[in-house]
């Protein structure tokens, strides 16, 4: 039977005690995932831990030495230290075609029946061919491009025309109704209001409604108040709420992880 301690009680087979070292979960930092250095790789390695030896493969450099080309050039097999090998060499080429001899045509190659038009007299023959494109360059005007002079109206050339008359507008200068004195007419004078020289009747006008000046702020009515919710003047019943259980070892949620 386990003896209960005076300070802290046993929790199953484990007894709470003071931690021997700092626990990262007790602090507000994200934890050892970000604070402690890594144990792998060559960069940012923990200097307090053992680091095994590492070897790397070197890269091929494109810069070549100027003193000697080295084995980067492919030397032909017929080149020796004293020059090119003098042994005979053979190569394969395609077989050339043999030149064909001129073949003299025989009697069957000729067609004397088709030479009648060249030897004997024949009637003229005509053929239909397509219209060439060179005709589009010719811009000679056709018969429809010309027009005969008119024979009706006053613009005739070859025939006699009857006298024609036209209607023109009435001129204001030199006509029978021309006003030489420039005297004003009855419409040139302004109309005089009869109220000027006679008794003026009373007149009435309609104006807008005038409201007396006042405050336009909206005032709350009786229905805007809740007297049943007042707790300052009367006793209030106790109220309880359910909270969340928080642990000091739970790391906070990190949304933006630094890269």
Backbone as JSON, one array per atom type, in Angstrom:
{
  "sequence": "XXXXXXXXXXXXXXXXXXXXXXXXXXXXXXXXXXXXXXXXXXXXXXXXXXXXXXXXXXXXXXXXXXXXXXXXXXXXXXXXXXXXXXXXXXXXXXXXXXXXXXXXXXXXXXXXXXXXXXXXXXXXXXXXXXXXXXXXXXXXXXXXXXXXXXXXXXXXXXXXXXXXXXXXXXXXXXXXXXXXXXXXXXXXXXXXXXXXXXXXXXXXXXXXXXXXXXXXXXXXXXXXXXXXXXXXXXXXXXXXXXXXXXXXXXXXXXXXXXX",
  "N": [[0.84, -1.19, 0.0], [0.61, 2.16, -0.93], [2.03, 5.06, 0.44], [0.53, 8.1, 1.18], [1.66, 11.21, 0.2], [2.44, 14.22, 1.99], [2.5, 16.57, 0.61], [1.83, 16.27, -2.24], [-0.43, 14.1, -3.91], [-0.43, 10.66, -5.04], [-0.69, 9.81, -8.49], [-2.04, 7.3, -9.79], [0.47, 5.15, -10.77], [2.35, 7.07, -10.79], [4.01, 9.75, -9.27], [3.57, 13.13, -8.69], [6.21, 15.43, -9.16], [8.88, 17.78, -8.88], [10.07, 19.1, -11.95], [13.09, 17.95, -13.46], [14.49, 19.39, -15.33], [14.14, 22.21, -17.63], [11.0, 22.42, -19.21], [9.82, 22.57, -22.45], [7.15, 22.95, -23.09], [6.11, 24.48, -21.08], [6.63, 27.07, -21.63], [5.94, 30.01, -23.61], [6.77, 29.76, -26.21], [6.82, 28.26, -29.55], [7.88, 25.68, -29.14], [10.23, 22.88, -29.12], [10.35, 22.36, -31.79], [10.94, 24.6, -33.24], [12.77, 26.05, -31.77], [15.03, 24.49, -31.0], [18.16, 23.48, -32.43], [18.78, 21.52, -35.45], [19.7, 17.98, -35.85], [20.57, 16.8, -38.11], [22.09, 16.95, -41.35], [24.24, 19.51, -42.79], [24.11, 22.21, -42.37], [23.29, 24.5, -39.77], [23.62, 22.72, -37.64], [23.45, 21.07, -34.48], [25.82, 22.09, -32.24], [26.46, 20.9, -29.89], [26.14, 18.23, -30.1], [27.28, 15.04, -31.39], [28.83, 14.89, -34.53], [28.85, 13.15, -37.46], [31.41, 12.2, -39.84], [31.34, 13.53, -43.18], [31.11, 13.18, -46.7], [31.42, 14.53, -49.95], [30.49, 14.67, -53.43], [32.4, 16.08, -55.9], [31.76, 18.76, -58.22], [31.69, 18.87, -61.83], [33.93, 20.9, -63.46], [33.7, 23.46, -65.81], [35.73, 25.0, -66.75], [38.73, 24.78, -68.45], [42.11, 23.7, -68.42], [44.74, 25.77, -69.59], [47.2, 24.85, -70.33], [47.33, 22.18, -71.3], [45.23, 20.26, -73.41], [44.24, 17.83, -72.5], [42.47, 14.72, -71.85], [40.07, 15.38, -73.07], [39.64, 15.62, -75.76], [38.88, 13.73, -78.68], [41.01, 11.58, -80.1], [41.84, 10.5, -83.29], [42.18, 7.07, -84.42], [44.15, 6.59, -86.3], [46.2, 8.31, -85.87], [49.44, 8.79, -84.84], [52.36, 9.1, -82.71], [54.21, 10.21, -84.35], [52.82, 11.3, -86.4], [50.26, 10.99, -88.96], [49.1, 7.74, -89.76], [50.47, 5.87, -92.46], [49.22, 3.8, -93.83], [47.21, 2.21, -96.36], [43.84, 3.15, -96.95], [40.42, 2.42, -97.28], [37.23, 3.27, -98.62], [33.63, 3.21, -98.72], [31.45, 3.83, -101.32], [28.52, 4.93, -103.1], [27.09, 3.18, -105.92], [27.59, 4.45, -109.08], [25.25, 5.5, -111.62], [25.01, 4.02, -114.84], [25.77, 5.71, -117.87], [23.16, 6.29, -120.19], [22.78, 5.27, -123.54], [22.11, 7.09, -126.6], [19.0, 6.62, -128.0], [17.98, 5.84, -131.13], [15.08, 6.88, -132.86], [12.62, 4.65, -134.25], [10.74, 3.58, -137.23], [8.14, 3.33, -136.25], [7.79, 5.39, -134.43], [6.94, 7.66, -135.67], [4.14, 9.6, -136.91], [2.65, 9.82, -139.68], [0.02, 10.3, -140.51], [-0.97, 12.43, -139.09], [0.08, 14.66, -140.21], [-1.33, 15.96, -142.16], [-2.47, 18.57, -142.19], [-0.26, 20.16, -142.3], [0.97, 19.56, -144.68], [-0.96, 19.32, -146.72], [-3.67, 21.37, -148.1], [-6.0, 22.85, -145.93], [-9.15, 23.54, -144.31], [-9.93, 26.59, -142.5], [-9.59, 26.57, -138.92], [-10.91, 27.06, -135.68], [-10.46, 27.73, -132.23], [-11.54, 27.69, -128.81], [-10.46, 29.54, -126.13], [-9.43, 30.36, -122.78], [-10.03, 33.49, -121.05], [-7.45, 35.76, -120.91], [-5.39, 37.19, -118.32], [-4.18, 39.52, -118.99], [-5.88, 41.25, -120.26], [-7.16, 42.82, -118.43], [-5.7, 45.05, -118.0], [-6.15, 46.83, -120.0], [-7.78, 49.81, -120.37], [-9.63, 50.96, -122.09], [-12.3, 53.08, -122.93], [-15.73, 52.04, -123.21], [-18.74, 51.85, -125.33], [-20.79, 52.67, -123.62], [-19.68, 54.6, -122.07], [-19.93, 57.07, -123.14], [-22.16, 59.85, -123.65], [-25.05, 61.3, -125.19], [-25.91, 64.69, -126.06], [-28.59, 66.43, -124.31], [-32.0, 66.74, -125.58], [-34.2, 67.98, -124.63], [-35.44, 70.66, -122.6], [-33.68, 73.62, -121.44], [-31.03, 73.39, -121.97], [-30.16, 72.49, -124.44], [-28.22, 71.47, -127.32], [-27.99, 70.79, -130.1], [-30.58, 71.23, -131.0], [-33.39, 73.56, -131.19], [-34.6, 75.36, -128.36], [-37.55, 75.96, -126.43], [-38.78, 78.98, -124.87], [-38.15, 79.27, -121.37], [-39.27, 79.61, -118.02], [-38.71, 80.64, -114.64], [-39.32, 80.49, -111.11], [-38.61, 82.82, -108.68], [-37.47, 84.05, -105.46], [-39.04, 86.67, -103.46], [-37.67, 89.86, -103.44], [-36.43, 92.01, -100.92], [-35.45, 94.46, -101.38], [-36.14, 97.22, -103.36], [-38.74, 96.4, -103.98], [-42.39, 96.64, -104.07], [-43.38, 96.74, -101.5], [-41.4, 97.75, -99.94], [-40.04, 99.24, -97.08], [-39.15, 102.34, -96.8], [-38.86, 104.36, -94.9], [-38.51, 103.12, -92.52], [-40.23, 102.94, -90.28], [-41.55, 102.22, -87.01], [-43.84, 99.56, -86.27], [-47.09, 98.64, -84.84], [-46.48, 96.38, -83.29], [-43.98, 96.87, -82.34], [-43.96, 98.17, -79.94], [-44.0, 97.86, -76.34], [-46.2, 96.01, -74.22], [-48.3, 97.55, -71.89], [-48.93, 97.18, -68.48], [-52.21, 96.99, -67.21], [-52.59, 97.58, -64.51], [-50.99, 99.66, -64.01], [-52.05, 102.15, -64.7], [-54.65, 102.01, -63.79], [-57.0, 100.9, -61.19], [-55.67, 98.54, -59.0], [-56.33, 95.18, -58.5], [-56.72, 93.03, -55.61], [-54.23, 90.53, -54.83], [-53.36, 87.12, -54.3], [-51.17, 84.67, -52.95], [-49.76, 81.35, -52.77], [-47.86, 79.82, -50.4], [-45.25, 77.67, -49.12], [-45.64, 75.31, -46.36], [-44.67, 76.31, -43.17], [-42.67, 75.06, -40.64], [-42.29, 75.17, -37.11], [-39.13, 75.88, -35.58], [-37.31, 73.21, -34.03], [-36.1, 70.47, -31.97], [-34.82, 67.59, -33.56], [-34.12, 65.12, -32.66], [-34.63, 61.66, -32.04], [-36.67, 60.46, -29.5], [-36.65, 57.93, -26.99], [-39.41, 55.7, -26.44], [-41.9, 54.38, -24.05], [-41.84, 51.64, -24.58], [-39.22, 51.05, -25.16], [-37.73, 50.4, -22.96], [-36.68, 47.93, -20.51], [-37.8, 46.99, -17.73], [-37.88, 44.6, -16.3], [-35.39, 43.47, -16.45], [-33.69, 44.78, -14.81], [-31.14, 44.82, -12.45], [-29.95, 46.3, -10.51], [-31.41, 47.42, -8.45], [-32.62, 45.34, -7.15], [-32.39, 41.99, -5.82], [-30.2, 39.64, -7.39], [-30.32, 36.52, -8.99], [-27.97, 33.82, -8.66], [-25.68, 33.09, -11.36], [-24.22, 30.78, -13.6], [-21.56, 29.61, -15.69], [-20.21, 27.47, -18.23], [-16.9, 26.74, -18.62], [-13.85, 26.26, -20.57], [-11.53, 23.55, -20.39], [-8.26, 24.13, -19.79], [-4.9, 23.36, -20.58], [-1.59, 23.63, -19.48], [0.37, 22.47, -20.96], [-0.28, 22.32, -23.57], [0.47, 23.21, -26.8], [0.22, 26.36, -28.5], [-1.95, 27.09, -31.32], [-0.52, 27.46, -34.44], [-0.83, 29.32, -37.18], [0.39, 30.73, -39.36], [3.16, 29.5, -40.57], [6.57, 30.06, -40.43], [8.71, 30.2, -43.3]],
  "CA": [[0.0, 0.0, 0.0], [1.44, 3.35, -1.07], [1.8, 6.08, 1.47], [0.19, 9.38, 0.6], [2.56, 12.29, 0.59], [1.77, 15.37, 2.57], [2.42, 17.7, -0.35], [1.11, 15.92, -3.45], [-0.91, 12.73, -3.89], [-0.01, 9.82, -6.17], [-1.61, 9.68, -9.61], [-1.75, 5.95, -10.3], [1.85, 4.73, -10.43], [3.26, 8.22, -10.95], [3.88, 10.75, -8.23], [4.02, 14.44, -9.18], [7.44, 15.93, -8.58], [9.46, 18.94, -9.54], [10.82, 18.68, -13.14], [14.54, 18.03, -13.33], [14.99, 20.4, -16.27], [13.06, 23.04, -18.22], [10.09, 21.79, -20.16], [9.52, 23.57, -23.47], [5.72, 23.2, -23.15], [5.74, 25.45, -20.05], [6.92, 28.41, -22.11], [5.03, 30.46, -24.66], [7.34, 29.57, -27.55], [6.21, 27.11, -30.24], [8.42, 24.4, -28.69], [11.55, 22.51, -29.68], [10.32, 22.24, -33.25], [11.48, 25.8, -33.83], [13.83, 26.65, -30.97], [16.22, 23.66, -30.94], [18.79, 23.24, -33.73], [18.64, 20.17, -35.97], [20.8, 17.04, -35.69], [20.9, 16.22, -39.41], [22.52, 17.92, -42.34], [25.49, 20.23, -42.55], [23.84, 23.58, -41.95], [22.55, 24.69, -38.52], [23.72, 21.49, -36.85], [23.66, 21.32, -33.05], [27.24, 21.94, -31.97], [26.67, 20.11, -28.66], [25.99, 16.81, -30.42], [28.32, 14.47, -32.23], [28.59, 15.03, -35.96], [29.63, 12.15, -38.19], [32.09, 12.75, -41.03], [30.55, 13.51, -44.4], [31.88, 13.34, -47.93], [30.6, 15.03, -51.05], [31.01, 14.49, -54.78], [32.69, 17.36, -56.52], [31.11, 19.06, -59.49], [32.57, 18.95, -62.98], [34.19, 22.28, -63.81], [33.74, 23.7, -67.26], [36.97, 25.69, -67.1], [39.79, 23.84, -68.81], [43.47, 24.22, -68.26], [45.3, 26.3, -70.83], [48.48, 24.24, -70.64], [47.17, 20.97, -72.09], [43.79, 19.97, -73.55], [43.87, 16.66, -71.71], [41.74, 13.64, -72.57], [38.72, 15.78, -73.48], [39.53, 15.53, -77.21], [38.89, 12.39, -79.25], [42.11, 11.47, -81.07], [41.59, 9.39, -84.22], [43.04, 5.9, -84.22], [45.27, 6.55, -87.26], [47.19, 9.32, -85.5], [50.51, 8.27, -83.97], [53.18, 10.17, -82.13], [55.01, 10.81, -85.41], [51.94, 11.8, -87.43], [49.2, 10.11, -89.42], [49.53, 6.45, -90.26], [50.52, 5.89, -93.92], [48.62, 2.62, -94.45], [46.13, 2.51, -97.29], [42.51, 3.08, -96.38], [39.38, 2.29, -98.3], [35.92, 3.78, -98.21], [32.51, 2.68, -99.49], [30.64, 4.84, -101.98], [27.41, 4.41, -103.86], [27.37, 2.79, -107.31], [27.04, 5.44, -110.01], [24.45, 4.98, -112.7], [25.68, 4.0, -116.14], [25.14, 6.64, -118.83], [22.36, 5.64, -121.23], [23.09, 5.63, -124.92], [21.03, 7.72, -127.34], [18.21, 5.64, -128.73], [17.46, 6.4, -132.37], [13.69, 6.46, -133.03], [12.32, 3.8, -135.4], [9.6, 4.02, -138.06], [6.89, 3.37, -135.49], [7.7, 6.59, -133.6], [6.4, 8.76, -136.44], [2.71, 9.53, -137.23], [2.45, 10.64, -140.9], [-1.39, 10.64, -140.72], [-1.26, 13.69, -138.4], [0.76, 15.77, -140.89], [-2.12, 16.4, -143.31], [-2.7, 20.01, -142.15], [0.98, 20.85, -142.61], [1.38, 19.27, -146.06], [-2.06, 19.58, -147.64], [-4.5, 22.54, -147.81], [-7.09, 22.52, -145.02], [-10.05, 24.65, -143.96], [-9.54, 27.25, -141.23], [-10.15, 26.01, -137.68], [-10.85, 27.99, -134.56], [-10.54, 27.1, -130.91], [-11.96, 28.56, -127.71], [-9.5, 29.56, -125.03], [-9.83, 31.18, -121.64], [-9.67, 34.9, -121.07], [-6.18, 36.0, -120.24], [-5.4, 38.23, -117.31], [-3.6, 40.77, -119.5], [-6.91, 42.14, -120.76], [-7.63, 43.72, -117.37], [-4.89, 46.26, -118.0], [-6.68, 47.73, -121.02], [-8.82, 50.67, -119.82], [-10.27, 51.69, -123.18], [-13.72, 53.27, -122.61], [-16.69, 51.4, -124.09], [-19.8, 52.74, -125.84], [-21.63, 53.21, -122.55], [-19.01, 55.69, -121.37], [-20.26, 58.32, -123.8], [-23.58, 60.25, -123.56], [-25.47, 62.3, -126.16], [-26.45, 65.9, -125.42], [-30.05, 66.37, -124.16], [-32.83, 67.44, -126.58], [-35.29, 68.62, -123.9], [-34.98, 71.61, -121.63], [-33.02, 74.82, -121.9], [-29.6, 73.14, -122.17], [-29.98, 71.74, -125.68], [-27.08, 71.9, -128.12], [-28.25, 70.65, -131.54], [-31.96, 71.6, -131.32], [-33.84, 74.82, -130.61], [-35.34, 75.18, -127.13], [-38.59, 76.94, -126.18], [-38.45, 79.81, -123.71], [-38.45, 78.69, -120.06], [-39.42, 80.6, -116.95], [-38.43, 80.11, -113.31], [-39.87, 81.25, -109.99], [-37.56, 83.21, -107.72], [-37.98, 84.62, -104.24], [-39.33, 88.11, -103.44], [-36.57, 90.65, -102.91], [-36.84, 93.07, -100.01], [-34.91, 95.73, -101.84], [-36.71, 97.64, -104.64], [-40.09, 95.88, -104.18], [-43.45, 97.61, -103.79], [-43.63, 96.81, -100.06], [-40.16, 98.11, -99.23], [-40.24, 100.3, -96.1], [-38.0, 103.23, -96.94], [-38.71, 105.2, -93.7], [-38.17, 102.26, -91.38], [-41.05, 103.36, -89.14], [-41.96, 101.05, -86.22], [-45.24, 99.2, -86.31], [-47.72, 98.47, -83.51], [-45.86, 95.32, -82.52], [-42.67, 97.29, -81.84], [-44.11, 98.76, -78.62], [-44.24, 96.91, -75.28], [-47.54, 96.03, -73.62], [-48.31, 98.19, -70.57], [-49.81, 96.5, -67.54], [-53.33, 97.88, -66.81], [-52.49, 97.98, -63.1], [-50.15, 100.84, -63.9], [-52.85, 103.36, -64.82], [-55.98, 101.79, -63.23], [-56.99, 100.33, -59.86], [-55.09, 97.2, -58.96], [-57.11, 94.24, -57.68], [-55.86, 92.29, -54.66], [-53.66, 89.27, -55.3], [-53.01, 86.18, -53.24], [-50.17, 83.67, -53.35], [-49.69, 80.17, -51.91], [-46.48, 79.5, -50.01], [-45.08, 76.39, -48.46], [-45.93, 75.24, -44.93], [-43.51, 76.59, -42.33], [-42.68, 74.36, -39.35], [-41.49, 75.89, -36.1], [-37.84, 75.21, -35.31], [-37.3, 72.35, -32.85], [-35.09, 69.4, -31.94], [-35.23, 66.45, -34.38], [-33.59, 63.87, -32.11], [-35.68, 60.7, -31.69], [-36.7, 60.14, -28.07], [-37.17, 56.57, -26.76], [-40.71, 55.6, -25.8], [-41.97, 53.43, -22.92], [-41.54, 50.27, -24.99], [-37.79, 50.86, -25.37], [-37.09, 50.04, -21.7], [-36.96, 46.59, -20.0], [-37.63, 47.06, -16.27], [-37.73, 43.29, -15.68], [-33.99, 43.06, -16.51], [-32.91, 45.64, -13.93], [-30.55, 44.07, -11.32], [-29.28, 47.21, -9.58], [-32.28, 47.75, -7.32], [-33.18, 44.13, -6.56], [-31.44, 40.89, -5.71], [-30.0, 38.9, -8.63], [-30.04, 35.09, -8.79], [-26.61, 33.46, -9.13], [-25.59, 32.53, -12.72], [-22.99, 30.01, -13.81], [-21.21, 29.35, -17.1], [-19.29, 26.36, -18.44], [-15.66, 27.16, -19.28], [-13.04, 25.24, -21.22], [-10.4, 23.06, -19.61], [-7.0, 24.52, -20.42], [-3.7, 22.68, -20.09], [-0.39, 24.43, -19.7], [1.31, 21.75, -21.82], [-0.78, 22.31, -24.94], [1.09, 24.28, -27.59], [-0.8, 27.16, -29.21], [-2.13, 26.85, -32.74], [0.26, 28.36, -35.27], [-1.43, 29.31, -38.52], [1.41, 31.15, -40.31], [4.44, 28.85, -40.26], [7.65, 30.73, -41.21], [9.41, 29.35, -44.24]],
  "C": [[0.88, 1.25, 0.0], [1.03, 4.38, -0.02], [1.56, 7.4, 0.77], [1.14, 10.44, 1.1], [1.77, 13.45, 1.14], [1.57, 16.49, 1.54], [1.52, 17.35, -1.53], [0.73, 14.45, -3.39], [-0.41, 12.0, -5.13], [-1.12, 9.81, -7.22], [-1.32, 8.34, -10.27], [-0.39, 5.49, -9.82], [2.83, 5.87, -10.55], [2.97, 9.24, -9.88], [4.39, 12.09, -8.76], [5.25, 14.9, -8.42], [7.93, 17.12, -9.39], [10.26, 18.49, -10.74], [12.31, 18.91, -12.95], [15.16, 19.09, -14.24], [13.84, 21.21, -16.84], [12.28, 22.24, -19.26], [9.64, 22.87, -21.14], [8.03, 23.91, -23.52], [5.26, 24.22, -22.13], [5.93, 26.88, -20.52], [5.99, 28.75, -23.28], [5.57, 30.28, -26.07], [6.69, 28.38, -28.23], [6.75, 25.76, -29.82], [9.75, 24.07, -29.35], [11.53, 22.35, -31.19], [10.96, 23.43, -33.92], [12.7, 26.31, -33.06], [15.12, 25.83, -31.0], [16.83, 23.47, -32.31], [18.65, 21.77, -34.15], [19.87, 19.33, -35.76], [21.18, 16.37, -37.01], [21.31, 17.33, -40.36], [23.79, 18.62, -41.93], [25.28, 21.65, -42.07], [22.99, 23.58, -40.69], [22.5, 23.39, -37.71], [24.01, 21.84, -35.4], [25.12, 21.04, -32.72], [27.51, 21.15, -30.69], [26.57, 18.61, -28.91], [27.09, 16.35, -31.35], [27.89, 14.54, -33.69], [29.48, 14.06, -36.71], [30.3, 12.78, -39.39], [31.23, 12.57, -42.27], [31.46, 13.79, -45.58], [30.92, 13.76, -49.03], [31.3, 14.75, -52.38], [31.2, 15.86, -55.41], [32.0, 17.52, -57.85], [32.13, 19.14, -60.61], [32.71, 20.41, -63.39], [34.3, 22.44, -65.31], [35.03, 24.4, -67.68], [38.08, 24.67, -67.33], [41.15, 24.52, -68.66], [44.0, 24.68, -69.61], [46.61, 25.62, -71.23], [48.32, 23.03, -71.55], [45.68, 20.67, -72.21], [43.36, 18.75, -72.77], [43.07, 15.66, -72.52], [40.35, 14.07, -73.04], [38.54, 15.7, -74.98], [39.62, 14.08, -77.65], [39.95, 12.33, -80.35], [41.81, 10.31, -81.99], [42.6, 8.26, -84.03], [44.22, 5.85, -85.18], [46.31, 7.62, -86.99], [48.17, 8.71, -84.52], [51.32, 9.44, -83.45], [54.05, 10.86, -83.17], [54.15, 11.37, -86.54], [50.89, 10.79, -87.82], [49.79, 8.83, -89.98], [49.43, 6.42, -91.78], [49.92, 4.67, -94.57], [47.46, 3.02, -95.33], [44.78, 2.3, -96.6], [41.5, 3.09, -97.51], [38.06, 2.81, -97.71], [34.87, 3.23, -99.15], [31.69, 3.84, -100.03], [29.48, 4.17, -102.71], [27.8, 4.09, -105.3], [26.77, 3.84, -108.24], [26.24, 4.77, -111.12], [25.21, 5.05, -114.03], [24.99, 4.96, -117.09], [24.41, 5.87, -119.93], [22.72, 6.18, -122.61], [21.87, 6.25, -125.58], [20.32, 6.67, -128.19], [17.58, 6.31, -129.94], [16.01, 5.95, -132.56], [13.5, 5.64, -134.31], [11.15, 4.32, -136.2], [8.29, 4.12, -137.28], [6.73, 4.59, -134.61], [7.06, 7.76, -134.33], [4.92, 8.51, -136.72], [2.45, 10.39, -138.46], [1.0, 11.01, -141.13], [-1.78, 11.95, -140.04], [-0.63, 14.89, -139.09], [-0.01, 16.28, -142.09], [-2.3, 17.9, -143.35], [-1.44, 20.79, -142.49], [1.4, 20.68, -144.05], [0.3, 19.65, -147.05], [-2.84, 20.8, -147.18], [-5.71, 22.11, -146.99], [-7.91, 23.75, -144.72], [-9.6, 25.3, -142.65], [-10.26, 26.64, -140.03], [-9.93, 27.01, -136.56], [-11.02, 27.21, -133.25], [-10.94, 28.14, -129.88], [-10.96, 28.45, -126.57], [-10.01, 30.47, -123.92], [-9.37, 32.61, -121.78], [-8.39, 35.1, -120.27], [-6.3, 37.14, -119.25], [-4.84, 39.54, -117.82], [-4.66, 41.74, -120.0], [-7.41, 43.11, -119.71], [-6.85, 45.02, -117.35], [-5.45, 47.28, -118.99], [-7.86, 48.5, -120.43], [-9.48, 51.51, -120.91], [-11.76, 51.87, -122.85], [-14.62, 52.61, -123.64], [-17.76, 52.37, -124.57], [-20.65, 53.36, -124.73], [-20.98, 54.35, -121.8], [-19.34, 57.05, -121.97], [-21.76, 58.58, -123.68], [-23.86, 61.35, -124.57], [-26.01, 63.54, -125.46], [-27.97, 65.83, -125.32], [-30.77, 67.18, -125.24], [-34.02, 68.12, -125.94], [-34.7, 69.58, -122.88], [-34.27, 72.78, -122.26], [-31.53, 74.63, -122.15], [-29.37, 72.3, -123.43], [-28.84, 72.33, -126.5], [-27.42, 71.89, -129.61], [-29.64, 71.1, -131.94], [-32.31, 72.92, -130.65], [-34.74, 74.53, -129.4], [-36.36, 76.28, -126.96], [-38.21, 77.79, -124.97], [-38.93, 79.16, -122.4], [-38.46, 79.8, -119.02], [-39.17, 79.88, -115.61], [-39.03, 81.03, -112.26], [-38.72, 81.56, -109.02], [-38.22, 83.86, -106.51], [-38.2, 86.12, -104.35], [-38.17, 88.84, -102.78], [-37.1, 91.76, -102.02], [-36.34, 94.43, -100.44], [-35.5, 96.04, -103.22], [-38.09, 97.11, -104.9], [-41.11, 96.93, -103.78], [-43.71, 97.74, -102.29], [-42.36, 97.15, -99.28], [-40.44, 99.31, -98.33], [-39.02, 101.19, -96.14], [-37.77, 104.07, -95.69], [-38.32, 104.41, -92.47], [-38.95, 102.66, -90.13], [-41.49, 102.13, -88.36], [-43.46, 100.81, -86.31], [-45.81, 99.03, -84.91], [-47.04, 97.4, -82.67], [-44.5, 95.71, -81.95], [-42.74, 97.88, -80.45], [-44.44, 97.67, -77.61], [-45.64, 97.11, -74.7], [-47.44, 96.58, -72.2], [-49.33, 97.49, -69.7], [-50.95, 97.46, -67.15], [-53.27, 98.32, -65.37], [-51.67, 99.25, -62.93], [-51.0, 102.12, -63.91], [-54.28, 103.19, -64.31], [-55.86, 101.14, -61.85], [-56.55, 98.88, -59.91], [-55.89, 96.32, -58.02], [-56.18, 93.48, -56.74], [-55.43, 90.95, -55.24], [-53.24, 88.42, -54.1], [-52.02, 85.15, -53.82], [-50.18, 82.53, -52.34], [-48.23, 79.85, -51.66], [-46.44, 78.15, -49.33], [-45.37, 76.46, -46.98], [-44.63, 75.41, -44.15], [-43.67, 75.88, -40.99], [-41.84, 75.14, -38.35], [-40.18, 75.15, -35.84], [-37.9, 74.42, -34.01], [-36.23, 71.28, -32.98], [-35.64, 68.18, -32.67], [-34.71, 65.12, -33.86], [-34.73, 62.95, -31.7], [-35.55, 60.34, -30.21], [-37.26, 58.72, -27.89], [-38.51, 56.61, -26.03], [-40.72, 54.61, -24.65], [-41.61, 52.0, -23.32], [-40.06, 50.0, -25.21], [-37.07, 50.42, -24.11], [-37.55, 48.64, -21.28], [-36.77, 46.61, -18.48], [-37.45, 45.69, -15.63], [-36.28, 42.8, -15.68], [-33.1, 43.93, -15.62], [-32.43, 44.83, -12.74], [-29.86, 44.98, -10.32], [-30.1, 47.48, -8.33], [-32.88, 46.53, -6.64], [-32.11, 43.03, -6.57], [-31.4, 40.1, -7.02], [-29.68, 37.45, -8.3], [-28.65, 34.75, -9.31], [-26.69, 32.8, -10.52], [-24.23, 31.87, -12.88], [-22.8, 29.8, -15.31], [-20.21, 28.21, -17.15], [-18.07, 26.88, -19.22], [-14.94, 25.99, -19.9], [-11.89, 24.83, -20.32], [-9.11, 23.35, -20.38], [-5.85, 23.76, -19.76], [-2.48, 23.54, -20.41], [0.63, 23.75, -20.59], [0.85, 21.7, -23.28], [-0.17, 23.5, -25.68], [0.03, 25.06, -28.33], [-0.85, 26.8, -30.69], [-1.4, 27.92, -33.54], [-0.28, 28.24, -36.67], [-0.38, 29.65, -39.57], [2.74, 30.57, -39.89], [5.54, 29.55, -41.05], [8.36, 29.73, -42.08], [10.93, 29.48, -44.05]]
}
